[in-house]
Amino acid sequence: MNETLPEEEAERLRLPIAPGEMRELTRTAVGRAASRQWSVDELSWATLRPEQLTDTDRSVVRFITFVEDHIPGYLTYFLDAFPVSGADLAIEEFCFNREYFRFLISWANEEERHASVLTRYQVEAGISDPETLMRELAEEGRKKFALPYENPVQAFTYTLVQEKATQLFYQRFRTVAKEPVLRDLLHRLARDEARHFAFYSELVDAYIRRHGLAATVPDLKDVLSTFRMPLADTLNGYWRWSLKITDATSYDHTEAYDALVRLVNGFATSSGRASAADLAEFVHRIRGI
Protein backbone atom coordinates (compact mmCIF):
# COMPACT_ATOMS: atom_id res chain seq x y z
CA MET A 1 0.00 0.00 0.00
CA ASN A 2 1.28 3.48 -0.87
CA GLU A 3 1.21 5.30 2.50
CA THR A 4 1.89 8.67 0.82
CA LEU A 5 -1.55 8.82 -0.75
CA PRO A 6 -3.30 10.44 2.24
CA GLU A 7 -0.68 13.20 2.31
CA GLU A 8 -0.97 13.68 -1.44
CA GLU A 9 -4.74 13.88 -1.12
CA ALA A 10 -4.42 16.43 1.67
CA GLU A 11 -2.08 18.51 -0.49
CA ARG A 12 -4.55 18.33 -3.37
CA LEU A 13 -7.36 19.59 -1.16
CA ARG A 14 -5.21 22.45 0.12
CA LEU A 15 -4.79 23.78 -3.41
CA PRO A 16 -7.37 26.40 -4.44
CA ILE A 17 -8.06 24.51 -7.68
CA ALA A 18 -6.15 21.98 -9.77
CA PRO A 19 -3.17 23.47 -11.63
CA GLY A 20 -4.51 22.21 -14.95
CA GLU A 21 -7.80 24.01 -14.42
CA MET A 22 -5.93 27.15 -13.40
CA ARG A 23 -3.93 26.88 -16.62
CA GLU A 24 -7.13 26.94 -18.67
CA LEU A 25 -8.64 29.85 -16.73
CA THR A 26 -5.42 31.82 -17.14
CA ARG A 27 -5.12 30.97 -20.82
CA THR A 28 -8.63 32.29 -21.43
CA ALA A 29 -8.09 35.47 -19.40
CA VAL A 30 -4.74 36.29 -20.99
CA GLY A 31 -6.24 35.62 -24.42
CA ARG A 32 -9.07 38.05 -23.72
CA ALA A 33 -6.57 40.70 -22.66
CA ALA A 34 -4.43 40.20 -25.77
CA SER A 35 -7.42 40.59 -28.09
CA ARG A 36 -8.57 43.81 -26.41
CA GLN A 37 -5.32 45.72 -26.12
CA TRP A 38 -5.26 49.50 -26.38
CA SER A 39 -2.55 52.07 -25.87
CA VAL A 40 -2.36 55.43 -24.12
CA ASP A 41 -1.58 57.11 -27.44
CA GLU A 42 -4.89 55.91 -28.94
CA LEU A 43 -6.84 58.47 -26.96
CA SER A 44 -7.68 61.63 -28.88
CA TRP A 45 -5.57 63.92 -26.72
CA ALA A 46 -5.91 66.80 -29.17
CA THR A 47 -9.66 66.94 -28.44
CA LEU A 48 -9.25 67.24 -24.67
CA ARG A 49 -11.32 70.11 -23.25
CA PRO A 50 -10.13 70.91 -19.70
CA GLU A 51 -12.70 73.71 -19.39
CA GLN A 52 -15.43 71.04 -19.32
CA LEU A 53 -14.02 69.48 -16.15
CA THR A 54 -15.76 70.34 -12.89
CA ASP A 55 -13.86 70.62 -9.62
CA THR A 56 -15.35 67.25 -8.69
CA ASP A 57 -14.12 65.70 -11.95
CA ARG A 58 -10.61 66.90 -11.20
CA SER A 59 -10.81 65.57 -7.65
CA VAL A 60 -12.05 62.16 -8.81
CA VAL A 61 -9.30 61.87 -11.43
CA ARG A 62 -6.68 62.64 -8.77
CA PHE A 63 -8.23 60.05 -6.45
CA ILE A 64 -8.37 57.21 -8.97
CA THR A 65 -4.84 57.96 -10.12
CA PHE A 66 -3.58 57.23 -6.61
CA VAL A 67 -5.53 53.96 -6.56
CA GLU A 68 -4.41 52.76 -9.99
CA ASP A 69 -0.80 53.88 -9.53
CA HIS A 70 -0.39 51.58 -6.55
CA ILE A 71 0.00 48.59 -8.89
CA PRO A 72 3.58 47.82 -7.67
CA GLY A 73 2.16 47.35 -4.18
CA TYR A 74 -0.72 45.15 -5.33
CA LEU A 75 1.53 42.99 -7.48
CA THR A 76 4.09 42.60 -4.67
CA TYR A 77 1.36 41.38 -2.34
CA PHE A 78 0.16 38.68 -4.73
CA LEU A 79 3.67 37.54 -5.63
CA ASP A 80 4.46 37.15 -1.94
CA ALA A 81 1.18 35.34 -1.25
CA PHE A 82 1.61 32.97 -4.22
CA PRO A 83 5.39 32.50 -4.53
CA VAL A 84 7.05 30.95 -7.56
CA SER A 85 10.42 30.22 -6.01
CA GLY A 86 11.59 28.16 -3.06
CA ALA A 87 12.71 24.56 -2.77
CA ASP A 88 10.15 24.00 0.00
CA LEU A 89 7.25 24.59 -2.39
CA ALA A 90 5.35 21.43 -3.23
CA ILE A 91 5.30 20.73 -6.96
CA GLU A 92 1.51 21.02 -7.16
CA GLU A 93 1.56 24.34 -5.30
CA PHE A 94 4.30 25.68 -7.54
CA CYS A 95 2.36 24.64 -10.64
CA PHE A 96 -0.75 26.48 -9.43
CA ASN A 97 1.24 29.59 -8.51
CA ARG A 98 3.11 29.49 -11.80
CA GLU A 99 -0.15 29.52 -13.76
CA TYR A 100 -1.51 32.33 -11.61
CA PHE A 101 1.70 34.25 -12.26
CA ARG A 102 0.88 34.27 -15.99
CA PHE A 103 -2.38 36.07 -15.23
CA LEU A 104 -0.78 38.44 -12.73
CA ILE A 105 1.77 39.65 -15.27
CA SER A 106 -0.94 40.32 -17.87
CA TRP A 107 -3.15 41.99 -15.25
CA ALA A 108 -0.31 44.13 -13.93
CA ASN A 109 0.48 45.31 -17.45
CA GLU A 110 -3.10 46.50 -17.87
CA GLU A 111 -3.20 48.16 -14.45
CA GLU A 112 0.10 49.90 -15.21
CA ARG A 113 -1.50 51.24 -18.39
CA HIS A 114 -4.35 52.59 -16.26
CA ALA A 115 -1.85 54.38 -14.05
CA SER A 116 0.01 55.76 -17.06
CA VAL A 117 -3.07 57.05 -18.85
CA LEU A 118 -4.46 58.73 -15.72
CA THR A 119 -1.09 60.32 -15.02
CA ARG A 120 -0.94 61.67 -18.55
CA TYR A 121 -4.53 62.87 -18.32
CA GLN A 122 -3.74 64.90 -15.21
CA VAL A 123 -0.80 66.55 -16.95
CA GLU A 124 -2.59 67.17 -20.26
CA ALA A 125 -5.66 68.59 -18.47
CA GLY A 126 -3.59 70.84 -16.24
CA ILE A 127 -4.68 69.08 -13.05
CA SER A 128 -1.06 68.66 -12.01
CA ASP A 129 2.45 68.96 -13.39
CA PRO A 130 4.79 65.98 -13.95
CA GLU A 131 7.21 66.65 -11.11
CA THR A 132 4.57 67.40 -8.49
CA LEU A 133 2.49 64.40 -9.53
CA MET A 134 5.46 62.04 -9.48
CA ARG A 135 6.26 63.01 -5.91
CA GLU A 136 2.63 62.84 -4.75
CA LEU A 137 2.27 59.35 -6.20
CA ALA A 138 5.57 58.27 -4.68
CA GLU A 139 4.46 59.43 -1.23
CA GLU A 140 1.48 57.07 -1.37
CA GLY A 141 3.04 54.41 -3.57
CA ARG A 142 5.76 53.53 -1.10
CA LYS A 143 3.16 52.53 1.50
CA LYS A 144 2.72 48.77 1.81
CA PHE A 145 -0.45 47.12 0.53
CA ALA A 146 -1.70 44.09 2.47
CA LEU A 147 -4.85 42.05 2.92
CA PRO A 148 -5.82 40.39 6.23
CA TYR A 149 -6.45 36.98 4.69
CA GLU A 150 -4.69 33.61 4.82
CA ASN A 151 -7.01 31.46 2.74
CA PRO A 152 -6.43 31.89 -1.03
CA VAL A 153 -10.16 32.03 -1.77
CA GLN A 154 -10.41 35.08 0.47
CA ALA A 155 -7.78 36.93 -1.57
CA PHE A 156 -9.58 35.90 -4.77
CA THR A 157 -12.96 36.97 -3.38
CA TYR A 158 -11.60 40.32 -2.24
CA THR A 159 -10.24 40.96 -5.72
CA LEU A 160 -13.47 39.81 -7.37
CA VAL A 161 -15.44 42.36 -5.36
CA GLN A 162 -12.83 45.09 -5.79
CA GLU A 163 -12.67 44.66 -9.58
CA LYS A 164 -16.45 44.68 -9.90
CA ALA A 165 -16.72 47.74 -7.63
CA THR A 166 -14.10 49.56 -9.68
CA GLN A 167 -15.88 48.67 -12.92
CA LEU A 168 -19.17 49.97 -11.56
CA PHE A 169 -17.53 53.16 -10.33
CA TYR A 170 -15.96 53.97 -13.70
CA GLN A 171 -19.30 53.36 -15.40
CA ARG A 172 -21.09 55.58 -12.88
CA PHE A 173 -18.48 58.35 -13.16
CA ARG A 174 -18.79 58.26 -16.95
CA THR A 175 -22.52 59.06 -16.72
CA VAL A 176 -21.80 62.38 -14.99
CA ALA A 177 -18.52 63.36 -16.72
CA LYS A 178 -18.78 65.67 -19.74
CA GLU A 179 -15.20 66.00 -20.96
CA PRO A 180 -14.90 63.71 -24.05
CA VAL A 181 -11.40 62.29 -23.52
CA LEU A 182 -12.23 61.50 -19.90
CA ARG A 183 -15.39 59.70 -20.98
CA ASP A 184 -13.43 57.63 -23.49
CA LEU A 185 -10.80 56.85 -20.86
CA LEU A 186 -13.41 55.75 -18.32
CA HIS A 187 -15.02 53.46 -20.88
CA ARG A 188 -11.68 51.75 -21.52
CA LEU A 189 -10.91 51.41 -17.83
CA ALA A 190 -14.33 49.92 -17.07
CA ARG A 191 -13.97 47.41 -19.90
CA ASP A 192 -10.62 46.22 -18.56
CA GLU A 193 -11.94 45.94 -15.01
CA ALA A 194 -14.89 43.89 -16.26
CA ARG A 195 -12.47 41.35 -17.73
CA HIS A 196 -10.49 41.20 -14.51
CA PHE A 197 -13.72 40.61 -12.61
CA ALA A 198 -14.64 37.82 -15.03
CA PHE A 199 -11.40 35.97 -14.30
CA TYR A 200 -11.82 36.15 -10.54
CA SER A 201 -15.47 35.18 -10.83
CA GLU A 202 -14.46 32.07 -12.78
CA LEU A 203 -11.71 31.35 -10.25
CA VAL A 204 -14.02 31.57 -7.22
CA ASP A 205 -16.59 29.49 -9.12
CA ALA A 206 -13.97 26.79 -9.67
CA TYR A 207 -12.93 26.97 -6.02
CA ILE A 208 -16.49 26.41 -4.83
CA ARG A 209 -16.91 23.45 -7.16
CA ARG A 210 -13.71 21.93 -5.74
CA HIS A 211 -14.28 22.60 -2.04
CA GLY A 212 -18.05 22.89 -1.72
CA LEU A 213 -20.37 25.78 -0.94
CA ALA A 214 -20.80 25.05 2.77
CA ALA A 215 -17.02 25.05 3.30
CA THR A 216 -16.51 28.23 1.26
CA VAL A 217 -19.31 30.59 2.36
CA PRO A 218 -17.75 31.35 5.79
CA ASP A 219 -14.63 32.61 4.00
CA LEU A 220 -16.74 34.71 1.63
CA LYS A 221 -18.63 36.23 4.55
CA ASP A 222 -15.38 37.03 6.31
CA VAL A 223 -14.19 38.97 3.27
CA LEU A 224 -17.42 40.95 2.97
CA SER A 225 -17.48 41.77 6.66
CA THR A 226 -13.95 43.21 6.52
CA PHE A 227 -13.95 44.60 2.98
CA ARG A 228 -12.24 47.92 2.31
CA MET A 229 -11.42 49.34 -1.07
CA PRO A 230 -7.68 49.56 -1.87
CA LEU A 231 -5.77 52.29 0.00
CA ALA A 232 -8.70 52.88 2.38
CA ASP A 233 -6.36 52.58 5.35
CA THR A 234 -3.29 54.26 3.86
CA LEU A 235 -4.26 57.10 1.51
CA ASN A 236 -4.28 60.46 3.28
CA GLY A 237 -7.83 61.80 3.52
CA TYR A 238 -9.30 58.66 1.95
CA TRP A 239 -12.63 58.57 3.76
CA ARG A 240 -13.45 62.26 3.39
CA TRP A 241 -12.42 62.07 -0.26
CA SER A 242 -14.38 58.89 -1.00
CA LEU A 243 -17.56 60.22 0.62
CA LYS A 244 -17.41 63.32 -1.56
CA ILE A 245 -16.95 61.17 -4.65
CA THR A 246 -19.77 58.83 -3.62
CA ASP A 247 -22.17 61.74 -3.30
CA ALA A 248 -21.15 63.18 -6.68
CA THR A 249 -21.54 59.93 -8.61
CA SER A 250 -24.30 58.13 -6.65
CA TYR A 251 -21.89 55.24 -6.24
CA ASP A 252 -22.09 52.49 -3.62
CA HIS A 253 -19.32 49.88 -3.62
CA THR A 254 -21.56 47.36 -1.85
CA GLU A 255 -23.45 46.97 -5.12
CA ALA A 256 -20.51 44.79 -6.12
CA TYR A 257 -21.48 42.29 -3.41
CA ASP A 258 -24.49 41.34 -5.50
CA ALA A 259 -22.16 39.80 -8.09
CA LEU A 260 -20.87 37.39 -5.45
CA VAL A 261 -24.41 36.53 -4.35
CA ARG A 262 -25.38 35.75 -7.95
CA LEU A 263 -22.34 33.51 -8.32
CA VAL A 264 -23.16 31.58 -5.15
CA ASN A 265 -26.82 31.28 -6.14
CA GLY A 266 -25.65 29.28 -9.14
CA PHE A 267 -24.74 26.51 -6.67
CA ALA A 268 -28.06 26.66 -4.84
CA THR A 269 -29.05 23.03 -5.38
CA SER A 270 -30.75 21.16 -2.57
CA SER A 271 -27.39 20.71 -0.81
CA GLY A 272 -26.30 24.33 -1.21
CA ARG A 273 -29.53 26.28 -0.89
CA ALA A 274 -29.09 27.04 2.82
CA SER A 275 -25.55 28.34 2.34
CA ALA A 276 -26.58 30.49 -0.61
CA ALA A 277 -29.51 31.94 1.31
CA ASP A 278 -27.25 32.57 4.30
CA LEU A 279 -24.81 34.62 2.19
CA ALA A 280 -27.64 36.58 0.54
CA GLU A 281 -29.09 37.47 3.95
CA PHE A 282 -25.63 38.40 5.22
CA VAL A 283 -25.13 40.80 2.31
CA HIS A 284 -28.58 42.26 2.87
CA ARG A 285 -27.68 43.01 6.51
CA ILE A 286 -24.35 44.58 5.53
CA ARG A 287 -25.99 46.86 2.97
CA GLY A 288 -28.61 47.85 5.53
CA ILE A 289 -26.04 49.25 7.94
C-alpha positions, 0 to 999 in steps of 0.5 A: 500500500502506498502510504503517501496517498493520504498526504498527497490527497491532503495537499490536493485539497489544500490547493485552491483549484487543480493546476490544470484548471488554473492553466485553462482559466489563465489561458482564457483570461490572458487571451481576452486581454491580448485581443482587447489591447489599447494604448495610451496614445490611442486616446484623442488627446488633441480633443481634450477640453479641460474647461469642461471638467468640474472641480469634482471631476478633477478631484475624482481623477486625482483620487483614482490615479492614486488607486491605480498607480499603486499597482507595484504594491498590489503585485508585490502582495500577490507575488508574496502570497503565491510564490514561484520560487523556493525549494520547499514549495510542493510541486503542485503548489508551484504549478498552481502559482506558476499559472496564476503568475501568468495572469498576474503579469498580464493583469499588472500590465493593464493596471500599469496602463491605467496608471500611465493614462491617468497620469498623462490625463492629469498633466494634459488637463492641467490638473497637475504637473509631472514633477509634483504628480510624481512626488505625490504618487511616490508618497502614497506608492511607497506605503505597503499594501496588504490584505488580512487573509490567509485562505487563497479564496479570500484573496480571490474573493476580495479581488473579485469584489474590488474589480467589480466595484471599480468597474461599476464606479468607472461606469457611474463616473462616466454618466456624470462626466462631460469631458470627451477624452475622460469619458473615453478613458473611463469606458476603456478602464471599465472594460478592462476591469470587467475582464479582470472581474470575469477571471476572478469570478471564474476562479471563485466558481472553480474553487467552490466546485472543488471545495463545496459551498458550505465550506466556502461561504464562511470565507466569503462572509469574512471577506465581505465583513472586513472589505475595504477598497484599496488604500482605504487605510493608507491614503491620506484623507481617503474617507473624506475624499471617498464620501465626496466622490460617492455623493457626486456619482451616486456610487455604492461599492456594496453593489458589487457584493451582488455579483458574489451573491449571484455567483453563489446562487448558481450553486443553490441546489438542494445541498447548497440552498441554505448556504446560498440563502445565508450569504444573501441574507448576510449581504442584505444586513451589511448593505442595511447598515 
